Amino acid sequence: MTIEQKPVQQLCESPLVILGVSASLAVVIGLLPLLWDHSPALAAALGALLVLAFAITVKYAPNRK
């Protein structure tokens, strides 16, 4: 039996997309604090972005039941 998936879900489950998003987030989280001299507001925004990205990754993770 096959389960039909929405195109967006198929795209989100692609390992290359997950790797690309993770690498981009790592670069953003690593570089922005250096460029903006550790602004508390920026640090909070980056933390929220990381939590959001983690939630999306968990929701659309491959082989999730």
N, CA, C and O atoms as a Tripos MOL2 file, in Angstrom:
@<TRIPOS>MOLECULE
protein
  260   259    65     0     0
PROTEIN
NO_CHARGES

@<TRIPOS>ATOM
      1 N           0.8480   -1.1760    0.0000 N.3       1 MET1
      2 CA          0.0000    0.0000    0.0000 C.3       1 MET1
      3 C           0.8970    1.2450    0.0000 C.2       1 MET1
      4 O           1.8630    1.3170    0.7600 O.2       1 MET1
      5 N           0.5850    2.1900   -0.8260 N.am      2 THR2
      6 CA          1.3720    3.4210   -0.8720 C.3       2 THR2
      7 C           0.5920    4.5610   -0.2450 C.2       2 THR2
      8 O          -0.6380    4.6010   -0.2890 O.2       2 THR2
      9 N           1.3200    5.4610    0.3240 N.am      3 ILE3
     10 CA          0.7140    6.6390    0.9360 C.3       3 ILE3
     11 C           1.0530    7.8290    0.0530 C.2       3 ILE3
     12 O           2.2220    8.0970   -0.2220 O.2       3 ILE3
     13 N           0.0250    8.5390   -0.3870 N.am      4 GLU4
     14 CA          0.2720    9.7110   -1.2210 C.3       4 GLU4
     15 C           0.7260   10.8700   -0.3420 C.2       4 GLU4
     16 O           0.2160   11.0830    0.7580 O.2       4 GLU4
     17 N           1.6910   11.6030   -0.8580 N.am      5 GLN5
     18 CA          2.2150   12.7410   -0.1270 C.3       5 GLN5
     19 C           2.0260   14.0040   -0.9520 C.2       5 GLN5
     20 O           1.9730   13.9680   -2.1810 O.2       5 GLN5
     21 N           1.9290   15.1050   -0.2510 N.am      6 LYS6
     22 CA          1.8630   16.3960   -0.9200 C.3       6 LYS6
     23 C           3.2580   16.7380   -1.4450 C.2       6 LYS6
     24 O           4.2550   16.3270   -0.8510 O.2       6 LYS6
     25 N           3.3400   17.4830   -2.5490 N.am      7 PRO7
     26 CA          4.6550   17.8470   -3.0890 C.3       7 PRO7
     27 C           5.5490   18.5790   -2.0880 C.2       7 PRO7
     28 O           6.7610   18.3670   -2.0710 O.2       7 PRO7
     29 N           4.9590   19.4370   -1.2560 N.am      8 VAL8
     30 CA          5.7640   20.1660   -0.2760 C.3       8 VAL8
     31 C           6.3590   19.2020    0.7340 C.2       8 VAL8
     32 O           7.5180   19.3460    1.1230 O.2       8 VAL8
     33 N           5.5750   18.2170    1.1620 N.am      9 GLN9
     34 CA          6.0790   17.2470    2.1270 C.3       9 GLN9
     35 C           7.1940   16.4180    1.5100 C.2       9 GLN9
     36 O           8.1830   16.1240    2.1800 O.2       9 GLN9
     37 N           7.0530   16.0350    0.2430 N.am     10 GLN10
     38 CA          8.1130   15.2830   -0.4210 C.3      10 GLN10
     39 C           9.3880   16.1120   -0.4860 C.2      10 GLN10
     40 O          10.4810   15.5890   -0.2700 O.2      10 GLN10
     41 N           9.2540   17.3960   -0.7820 N.am     11 LEU11
     42 CA         10.4180   18.2700   -0.8510 C.3      11 LEU11
     43 C          11.0790   18.3940    0.5140 C.2      11 LEU11
     44 O          12.3050   18.3570    0.6140 O.2      11 LEU11
     45 N          10.2770   18.5410    1.5710 N.am     12 CYS12
     46 CA         10.8250   18.6880    2.9160 C.3      12 CYS12
     47 C          11.5090   17.4160    3.4010 C.2      12 CYS12
     48 O          12.3870   17.4770    4.2620 O.2      12 CYS12
     49 N          11.1180   16.2630    2.8580 N.am     13 GLU13
     50 CA         11.7170   15.0020    3.2800 C.3      13 GLU13
     51 C          12.9960   14.6790    2.5160 C.2      13 GLU13
     52 O          13.6710   13.7000    2.8350 O.2      13 GLU13
     53 N          13.3360   15.4740    1.5260 N.am     14 SER14
     54 CA         14.5500   15.2260    0.7620 C.3      14 SER14
     55 C          15.7720   15.4440    1.6540 C.2      14 SER14
     56 O          15.9100   16.5060    2.2600 O.2      14 SER14
     57 N          16.6580   14.4510    1.7400 N.am     15 PRO15
     58 CA         17.8570   14.6120    2.5800 C.3      15 PRO15
     59 C          18.7200   15.8020    2.1600 C.2      15 PRO15
     60 O          19.3200   16.4610    3.0090 O.2      15 PRO15
     61 N          18.7870   16.0810    0.8590 N.am     16 LEU16
     62 CA         19.5900   17.2210    0.4120 C.3      16 LEU16
     63 C          18.9880   18.5420    0.8690 C.2      16 LEU16
     64 O          19.7190   19.4760    1.1980 O.2      16 LEU16
     65 N          17.6600   18.6270    0.8920 N.am     17 VAL17
     66 CA         17.0060   19.8530    1.3660 C.3      17 VAL17
     67 C          17.2550   20.0220    2.8570 C.2      17 VAL17
     68 O          17.5800   21.1180    3.3130 O.2      17 VAL17
     69 N          17.1040   18.9460    3.6150 N.am     18 ILE18
     70 CA         17.3370   19.0120    5.0600 C.3      18 ILE18
     71 C          18.7870   19.3920    5.3470 C.2      18 ILE18
     72 O          19.0500   20.2140    6.2240 O.2      18 ILE18
     73 N          19.7330   18.7970    4.6110 N.am     19 LEU19
     74 CA         21.1460   19.1200    4.7930 C.3      19 LEU19
     75 C          21.4220   20.5740    4.4270 C.2      19 LEU19
     76 O          22.1520   21.2680    5.1340 O.2      19 LEU19
     77 N          20.8420   21.0320    3.3250 N.am     20 GLY20
     78 CA         21.0500   22.4150    2.9030 C.3      20 GLY20
     79 C          20.5060   23.4170    3.8980 C.2      20 GLY20
     80 O          21.1550   24.4190    4.1980 O.2      20 GLY20
     81 N          19.3150   23.1490    4.4120 N.am     21 VAL21
     82 CA         18.7130   24.0460    5.4020 C.3      21 VAL21
     83 C          19.5340   24.0380    6.6870 C.2      21 VAL21
     84 O          19.7600   25.0890    7.2870 O.2      21 VAL21
     85 N          19.9790   22.8620    7.1110 N.am     22 SER22
     86 CA         20.7840   22.7620    8.3300 C.3      22 SER22
     87 C          22.1040   23.5140    8.1790 C.2      22 SER22
     88 O          22.5240   24.2290    9.0880 O.2      22 SER22
     89 N          22.7520   23.3510    7.0320 N.am     23 ALA23
     90 CA         24.0200   24.0440    6.7960 C.3      23 ALA23
     91 C          23.8150   25.5570    6.7580 C.2      23 ALA23
     92 O          24.6200   26.3100    7.3060 O.2      23 ALA23
     93 N          22.7410   25.9980    6.1140 N.am     24 SER24
     94 CA         22.4510   27.4350    6.0510 C.3      24 SER24
     95 C          22.2000   28.0040    7.4450 C.2      24 SER24
     96 O          22.6880   29.0840    7.7790 O.2      24 SER24
     97 N          21.4430   27.2760    8.2480 N.am     25 LEU25
     98 CA         21.1830   27.7320    9.6160 C.3      25 LEU25
     99 C          22.4670   27.7830   10.4360 C.2      25 LEU25
    100 O          22.6650   28.7040   11.2290 O.2      25 LEU25
    101 N          23.3350   26.8000   10.2470 N.am     26 ALA26
    102 CA         24.6030   26.7960   10.9790 C.3      26 ALA26
    103 C          25.4400   28.0210   10.6180 C.2      26 ALA26
    104 O          26.0470   28.6430   11.4900 O.2      26 ALA26
    105 N          25.4690   28.3610    9.3400 N.am     27 VAL27
    106 CA         26.2240   29.5400    8.9090 C.3      27 VAL27
    107 C          25.6140   30.8110    9.4860 C.2      27 VAL27
    108 O          26.3290   31.6740    9.9950 O.2      27 VAL27
    109 N          24.2910   30.9220    9.4060 N.am     28 VAL28
    110 CA         23.6170   32.1190    9.9290 C.3      28 VAL28
    111 C          23.8480   32.2560   11.4250 C.2      28 VAL28
    112 O          24.1800   33.3380   11.9100 O.2      28 VAL28
    113 N          23.6760   31.1680   12.1530 N.am     29 ILE29
    114 CA         23.8370   31.2180   13.6050 C.3      29 ILE29
    115 C          25.2920   31.4970   13.9770 C.2      29 ILE29
    116 O          25.5640   32.1610   14.9770 O.2      29 ILE29
    117 N          26.2200   30.9920   13.1740 N.am     30 GLY30
    118 CA         27.6330   31.2220   13.4600 C.3      30 GLY30
    119 C          28.1180   32.6240   13.1180 C.2      30 GLY30
    120 O          28.9480   33.1780   13.8380 O.2      30 GLY30
    121 N          27.6150   33.2070   12.0330 N.am     31 LEU31
    122 CA         28.1540   34.4830   11.5580 C.3      31 LEU31
    123 C          27.4180   35.7240   12.0510 C.2      31 LEU31
    124 O          28.0540   36.7380   12.3390 O.2      31 LEU31
    125 N          26.0980   35.6670   12.1530 N.am     32 LEU32
    126 CA         25.3610   36.8800   12.5050 C.3      32 LEU32
    127 C          25.7470   37.4700   13.8650 C.2      32 LEU32
    128 O          25.8860   38.6890   13.9680 O.2      32 LEU32
    129 N          25.9230   36.6620   14.9060 N.am     33 PRO33
    130 CA         26.3350   37.2760   16.1800 C.3      33 PRO33
    131 C          27.6810   38.0000   16.0820 C.2      33 PRO33
    132 O          27.8950   39.0110   16.7510 O.2      33 PRO33
    133 N          28.5830   37.4810   15.2510 N.am     34 LEU34
    134 CA         29.8650   38.1560   15.0820 C.3      34 LEU34
    135 C          29.6920   39.4890   14.3610 C.2      34 LEU34
    136 O          30.3570   40.4720   14.6890 O.2      34 LEU34
    137 N          28.7920   39.5140   13.3740 N.am     35 LEU35
    138 CA         28.5990   40.7330   12.5960 C.3      35 LEU35
    139 C          27.8250   41.7960   13.3690 C.2      35 LEU35
    140 O          28.0580   42.9890   13.1710 O.2      35 LEU35
    141 N          26.9170   41.3890   14.2370 N.am     36 TRP36
    142 CA         26.1050   42.3580   14.9640 C.3      36 TRP36
    143 C          26.5110   42.5090   16.4300 C.2      36 TRP36
    144 O          25.7400   43.0120   17.2470 O.2      36 TRP36
    145 N          27.7090   42.0760   16.7510 N.am     37 ASP37
    146 CA         28.2920   42.2820   18.0840 C.3      37 ASP37
    147 C          27.4090   41.7720   19.2220 C.2      37 ASP37
    148 O          27.2160   42.4550   20.2270 O.2      37 ASP37
    149 N          26.8870   40.5880   19.0530 N.am     38 HIS38
    150 CA         26.1270   39.8820   20.0980 C.3      38 HIS38
    151 C          24.9250   40.6660   20.6300 C.2      38 HIS38
    152 O          24.7490   40.8010   21.8410 O.2      38 HIS38
    153 N          24.1120   41.1720   19.7280 N.am     39 SER39
    154 CA         22.8960   41.8870   20.1220 C.3      39 SER39
    155 C          21.9180   40.9080   20.7780 C.2      39 SER39
    156 O          21.6490   39.8510   20.2060 O.2      39 SER39
    157 N          21.3770   41.2270   21.9600 N.am     40 PRO40
    158 CA         20.4160   40.3250   22.6100 C.3      40 PRO40
    159 C          19.1720   40.0660   21.7620 C.2      40 PRO40
    160 O          18.6640   38.9460   21.7300 O.2      40 PRO40
    161 N          18.6840   41.0930   21.0820 N.am     41 ALA41
    162 CA         17.4960   40.9080   20.2440 C.3      41 ALA41
    163 C          17.8060   39.9710   19.0880 C.2      41 ALA41
    164 O          16.9900   39.1140   18.7480 O.2      41 ALA41
    165 N          18.9630   40.1240   18.4890 N.am     42 LEU42
    166 CA         19.3560   39.2510   17.3880 C.3      42 LEU42
    167 C          19.5540   37.8210   17.8890 C.2      42 LEU42
    168 O          19.1580   36.8670   17.2200 O.2      42 LEU42
    169 N          20.1610   37.6750   19.0530 N.am     43 ALA43
    170 CA         20.3520   36.3390   19.6150 C.3      43 ALA43
    171 C          19.0040   35.6610   19.8710 C.2      43 ALA43
    172 O          18.8560   34.4660   19.6170 O.2      43 ALA43
    173 N          18.0340   36.4060   20.3660 N.am     44 ALA44
    174 CA         16.7000   35.8470   20.6010 C.3      44 ALA44
    175 C          16.0340   35.4530   19.2860 C.2      44 ALA44
    176 O          15.3940   34.4050   19.2020 O.2      44 ALA44
    177 N          16.1850   36.2890   18.2610 N.am     45 ALA45
    178 CA         15.5970   35.9790   16.9570 C.3      45 ALA45
    179 C          16.2410   34.7350   16.3520 C.2      45 ALA45
    180 O          15.5430   33.8960   15.7810 O.2      45 ALA45
    181 N          17.5470   34.6060   16.4670 N.am     46 LEU46
    182 CA         18.2320   33.4220   15.9470 C.3      46 LEU46
    183 C          17.8190   32.1670   16.7120 C.2      46 LEU46
    184 O          17.6660   31.0970   16.1240 O.2      46 LEU46
    185 N          17.6390   32.3030   18.0220 N.am     47 GLY47
    186 CA         17.1660   31.1680   18.8070 C.3      47 GLY47
    187 C          15.7740   30.7380   18.3840 C.2      47 GLY47
    188 O          15.4950   29.5440   18.2750 O.2      47 GLY47
    189 N          14.9030   31.7010   18.1450 N.am     48 ALA48
    190 CA         13.5500   31.3860   17.6820 C.3      48 ALA48
    191 C          13.5810   30.7420   16.3030 C.2      48 ALA48
    192 O          12.8160   29.8160   16.0330 O.2      48 ALA48
    193 N          14.4580   31.2260   15.4310 N.am     49 LEU49
    194 CA         14.6090   30.6410   14.0980 C.3      49 LEU49
    195 C          15.0810   29.1950   14.1910 C.2      49 LEU49
    196 O          14.6030   28.3320   13.4550 O.2      49 LEU49
    197 N          16.0080   28.9350   15.0870 N.am     50 LEU50
    198 CA         16.5060   27.5730   15.2680 C.3      50 LEU50
    199 C          15.4030   26.6460   15.7700 C.2      50 LEU50
    200 O          15.2710   25.5220   15.2840 O.2      50 LEU50
    201 N          14.6150   27.1030   16.7320 N.am     51 VAL51
    202 CA         13.5120   26.2950   17.2580 C.3      51 VAL51
    203 C          12.4760   26.0300   16.1680 C.2      51 VAL51
    204 O          11.9640   24.9150   16.0610 O.2      51 VAL51
    205 N          12.1660   27.0350   15.3650 N.am     52 LEU52
    206 CA         11.2140   26.8680   14.2700 C.3      52 LEU52
    207 C          11.7310   25.8630   13.2410 C.2      52 LEU52
    208 O          10.9850   24.9940   12.7900 O.2      52 LEU52
    209 N          12.9940   25.9810   12.8760 N.am     53 ALA53
    210 CA         13.5760   25.0460   11.9080 C.3      53 ALA53
    211 C          13.5640   23.6210   12.4580 C.2      53 ALA53
    212 O          13.2920   22.6760   11.7180 O.2      53 ALA53
    213 N          13.8530   23.4600   13.7440 N.am     54 PHE54
    214 CA         13.8250   22.1350   14.3610 C.3      54 PHE54
    215 C          12.4070   21.5710   14.3470 C.2      54 PHE54
    216 O          12.2160   20.3890   14.0620 O.2      54 PHE54
    217 N          11.4180   22.4000   14.6500 N.am     55 ALA55
    218 CA         10.0260   21.9370   14.6610 C.3      55 ALA55
    219 C           9.5790   21.5000   13.2710 C.2      55 ALA55
    220 O           8.9030   20.4810   13.1290 O.2      55 ALA55
    221 N           9.9490   22.2610   12.2480 N.am     56 ILE56
    222 CA          9.5890   21.8930   10.8740 C.3      56 ILE56
    223 C          10.2730   20.5930   10.4770 C.2      56 ILE56
    224 O           9.6560   19.7260    9.8590 O.2      56 ILE56
    225 N          11.5480   20.4590   10.8330 N.am     57 THR57
    226 CA         12.2860   19.2360   10.5020 C.3      57 THR57
    227 C          11.6590   18.0220   11.1730 C.2      57 THR57
    228 O          11.5220   16.9700   10.5490 O.2      57 THR57
    229 N          11.2780   18.1590   12.4390 N.am     58 VAL58
    230 CA         10.6580   17.0400   13.1510 C.3      58 VAL58
    231 C           9.3050   16.7080   12.5370 C.2      58 VAL58
    232 O           8.9650   15.5330   12.3920 O.2      58 VAL58
    233 N           8.5360   17.7150   12.1790 N.am     59 LYS59
    234 CA          7.2010   17.4760   11.6170 C.3      59 LYS59
    235 C           7.2740   16.7210   10.2970 C.2      59 LYS59
    236 O           6.4780   15.8140   10.0560 O.2      59 LYS59
    237 N           8.2150   17.0850    9.4490 N.am     60 TYR60
    238 CA          8.3080   16.4750    8.1270 C.3      60 TYR60
    239 C           9.4510   15.4710    8.0140 C.2      60 TYR60
    240 O           9.9120   15.1840    6.9090 O.2      60 TYR60
    241 N           9.9100   14.9400    9.1340 N.am     61 ALA61
    242 CA         11.0310   13.9940    9.1080 C.3      61 ALA61
    243 C          10.6650   12.7390    8.3150 C.2      61 ALA61
    244 O           9.5270   12.2730    8.3740 O.2      61 ALA61
    245 N          11.6350   12.1940    7.5720 N.am     62 PRO62
    246 CA         11.3690   10.9570    6.8280 C.3      62 PRO62
    247 C          11.0130    9.8030    7.7720 C.2      62 PRO62
    248 O          11.5090    9.7240    8.8960 O.2      62 PRO62
    249 N          10.1580    8.9290    7.2960 N.am     63 ASN63
    250 CA          9.7580    7.7160    8.0230 C.3      63 ASN63
    251 C           9.0840    8.0210    9.3510 C.2      63 ASN63
    252 O           9.1360    7.2020   10.2690 O.2      63 ASN63
    253 N           8.4610    9.1700    9.4690 N.am     64 ARG64
    254 CA          7.7520    9.5110   10.7040 C.3      64 ARG64
    255 C           6.3790    8.8620   10.6670 C.2      64 ARG64
    256 O           5.6720    8.9530    9.6640 O.2      64 ARG64
    257 N           5.9990    8.2050   11.7630 N.am     65 LYS65
    258 CA          4.6990    7.5200   11.8180 C.3      65 LYS65
    259 C           3.6990    8.3470   12.5820 C.2      65 LYS65
    260 O           2.5480    7.9380   12.7360 O.2      65 LYS65
@<TRIPOS>BOND
     1     1     2 1
     2     2     3 1
     3     3     4 2
     4     3     5 am
     5     5     6 1
     6     6     7 1
     7     7     8 2
     8     7     9 am
     9     9    10 1
    10    10    11 1
    11    11    12 2
    12    11    13 am
    13    13    14 1
    14    14    15 1
    15    15    16 2
    16    15    17 am
    17    17    18 1
    18    18    19 1
    19    19    20 2
    20    19    21 am
    21    21    22 1
    22    22    23 1
    23    23    24 2
    24    23    25 am
    25    25    26 1
    26    26    27 1
    27    27    28 2
    28    27    29 am
    29    29    30 1
    30    30    31 1
    31    31    32 2
    32    31    33 am
    33    33    34 1
    34    34    35 1
    35    35    36 2
    36    35    37 am
    37    37    38 1
    38    38    39 1
    39    39    40 2
    40    39    41 am
    41    41    42 1
    42    42    43 1
    43    43    44 2
    44    43    45 am
    45    45    46 1
    46    46    47 1
    47    47    48 2
    48    47    49 am
    49    49    50 1
    50    50    51 1
    51    51    52 2
    52    51    53 am
    53    53    54 1
    54    54    55 1
    55    55    56 2
    56    55    57 am
    57    57    58 1
    58    58    59 1
    59    59    60 2
    60    59    61 am
    61    61    62 1
    62    62    63 1
    63    63    64 2
    64    63    65 am
    65    65    66 1
    66    66    67 1
    67    67    68 2
    68    67    69 am
    69    69    70 1
    70    70    71 1
    71    71    72 2
    72    71    73 am
    73    73    74 1
    74    74    75 1
    75    75    76 2
    76    75    77 am
    77    77    78 1
    78    78    79 1
    79    79    80 2
    80    79    81 am
    81    81    82 1
    82    82    83 1
    83    83    84 2
    84    83    85 am
    85    85    86 1
    86    86    87 1
    87    87    88 2
    88    87    89 am
    89    89    90 1
    90    90    91 1
    91    91    92 2
    92    91    93 am
    93    93    94 1
    94    94    95 1
    95    95    96 2
    96    95    97 am
    97    97    98 1
    98    98    99 1
    99    99   100 2
   100    99   101 am
   101   101   102 1
   102   102   103 1
   103   103   104 2
   104   103   105 am
   105   105   106 1
   106   106   107 1
   107   107   108 2
   108   107   109 am
   109   109   110 1
   110   110   111 1
   111   111   112 2
   112   111   113 am
   113   113   114 1
   114   114   115 1
   115   115   116 2
   116   115   117 am
   117   117   118 1
   118   118   119 1
   119   119   120 2
   120   119   121 am
   121   121   122 1
   122   122   123 1
   123   123   124 2
   124   123   125 am
   125   125   126 1
   126   126   127 1
   127   127   128 2
   128   127   129 am
   129   129   130 1
   130   130   131 1
   131   131   132 2
   132   131   133 am
   133   133   134 1
   134   134   135 1
   135   135   136 2
   136   135   137 am
   137   137   138 1
   138   138   139 1
   139   139   140 2
   140   139   141 am
   141   141   142 1
   142   142   143 1
   143   143   144 2
   144   143   145 am
   145   145   146 1
   146   146   147 1
   147   147   148 2
   148   147   149 am
   149   149   150 1
   150   150   151 1
   151   151   152 2
   152   151   153 am
   153   153   154 1
   154   154   155 1
   155   155   156 2
   156   155   157 am
   157   157   158 1
   158   158   159 1
   159   159   160 2
   160   159   161 am
   161   161   162 1
   162   162   163 1
   163   163   164 2
   164   163   165 am
   165   165   166 1
   166   166   167 1
   167   167   168 2
   168   167   169 am
   169   169   170 1
   170   170   171 1
   171   171   172 2
   172   171   173 am
   173   173   174 1
   174   174   175 1
   175   175   176 2
   176   175   177 am
   177   177   178 1
   178   178   179 1
   179   179   180 2
   180   179   181 am
   181   181   182 1
   182   182   183 1
   183   183   184 2
   184   183   185 am
   185   185   186 1
   186   186   187 1
   187   187   188 2
   188   187   189 am
   189   189   190 1
   190   190   191 1
   191   191   192 2
   192   191   193 am
   193   193   194 1
   194   194   195 1
   195   195   196 2
   196   195   197 am
   197   197   198 1
   198   198   199 1
   199   199   200 2
   200   199   201 am
   201   201   202 1
   202   202   203 1
   203   203   204 2
   204   203   205 am
   205   205   206 1
   206   206   207 1
   207   207   208 2
   208   207   209 am
   209   209   210 1
   210   210   211 1
   211   211   212 2
   212   211   213 am
   213   213   214 1
   214   214   215 1
   215   215   216 2
   216   215   217 am
   217   217   218 1
   218   218   219 1
   219   219   220 2
   220   219   221 am
   221   221   222 1
   222   222   223 1
   223   223   224 2
   224   223   225 am
   225   225   226 1
   226   226   227 1
   227   227   228 2
   228   227   229 am
   229   229   230 1
   230   230   231 1
   231   231   232 2
   232   231   233 am
   233   233   234 1
   234   234   235 1
   235   235   236 2
   236   235   237 am
   237   237   238 1
   238   238   239 1
   239   239   240 2
   240   239   241 am
   241   241   242 1
   242   242   243 1
   243   243   244 2
   244   243   245 am
   245   245   246 1
   246   246   247 1
   247   247   248 2
   248   247   249 am
   249   249   250 1
   250   250   251 1
   251   251   252 2
   252   251   253 am
   253   253   254 1
   254   254   255 1
   255   255   256 2
   256   255   257 am
   257   257   258 1
   258   258   259 1
   259   259   260 2
@<TRIPOS>SUBSTRUCTURE
     1 MET1         2 RESIDUE 1 A MET
     2 THR2         6 RESIDUE 1 A THR
     3 ILE3        10 RESIDUE 1 A ILE
     4 GLU4        14 RESIDUE 1 A GLU
     5 GLN5        18 RESIDUE 1 A GLN
     6 LYS6        22 RESIDUE 1 A LYS
     7 PRO7        26 RESIDUE 1 A PRO
     8 VAL8        30 RESIDUE 1 A VAL
     9 GLN9        34 RESIDUE 1 A GLN
    10 GLN10       38 RESIDUE 1 A GLN
    11 LEU11       42 RESIDUE 1 A LEU
    12 CYS12       46 RESIDUE 1 A CYS
    13 GLU13       50 RESIDUE 1 A GLU
    14 SER14       54 RESIDUE 1 A SER
    15 PRO15       58 RESIDUE 1 A PRO
    16 LEU16       62 RESIDUE 1 A LEU
    17 VAL17       66 RESIDUE 1 A VAL
    18 ILE18       70 RESIDUE 1 A ILE
    19 LEU19       74 RESIDUE 1 A LEU
    20 GLY20       78 RESIDUE 1 A GLY
    21 VAL21       82 RESIDUE 1 A VAL
    22 SER22       86 RESIDUE 1 A SER
    23 ALA23       90 RESIDUE 1 A ALA
    24 SER24       94 RESIDUE 1 A SER
    25 LEU25       98 RESIDUE 1 A LEU
    26 ALA26      102 RESIDUE 1 A ALA
    27 VAL27      106 RESIDUE 1 A VAL
    28 VAL28      110 RESIDUE 1 A VAL
    29 ILE29      114 RESIDUE 1 A ILE
    30 GLY30      118 RESIDUE 1 A GLY
    31 LEU31      122 RESIDUE 1 A LEU
    32 LEU32      126 RESIDUE 1 A LEU
    33 PRO33      130 RESIDUE 1 A PRO
    34 LEU34      134 RESIDUE 1 A LEU
    35 LEU35      138 RESIDUE 1 A LEU
    36 TRP36      142 RESIDUE 1 A TRP
    37 ASP37      146 RESIDUE 1 A ASP
    38 HIS38      150 RESIDUE 1 A HIS
    39 SER39      154 RESIDUE 1 A SER
    40 PRO40      158 RESIDUE 1 A PRO
    41 ALA41      162 RESIDUE 1 A ALA
    42 LEU42      166 RESIDUE 1 A LEU
    43 ALA43      170 RESIDUE 1 A ALA
    44 ALA44      174 RESIDUE 1 A ALA
    45 ALA45      178 RESIDUE 1 A ALA
    46 LEU46      182 RESIDUE 1 A LEU
    47 GLY47      186 RESIDUE 1 A GLY
    48 ALA48      190 RESIDUE 1 A ALA
    49 LEU49      194 RESIDUE 1 A LEU
    50 LEU50      198 RESIDUE 1 A LEU
    51 VAL51      202 RESIDUE 1 A VAL
    52 LEU52      206 RESIDUE 1 A LEU
    53 ALA53      210 RESIDUE 1 A ALA
    54 PHE54      214 RESIDUE 1 A PHE
    55 ALA55      218 RESIDUE 1 A ALA
    56 ILE56      222 RESIDUE 1 A ILE
    57 THR57      226 RESIDUE 1 A THR
    58 VAL58      230 RESIDUE 1 A VAL
    59 LYS59      234 RESIDUE 1 A LYS
    60 TYR60      238 RESIDUE 1 A TYR
    61 ALA61      242 RESIDUE 1 A ALA
    62 PRO62      246 RESIDUE 1 A PRO
    63 ASN63      250 RESIDUE 1 A ASN
    64 ARG64      254 RESIDUE 1 A ARG
    65 LYS65      258 RESIDUE 1 A LYS
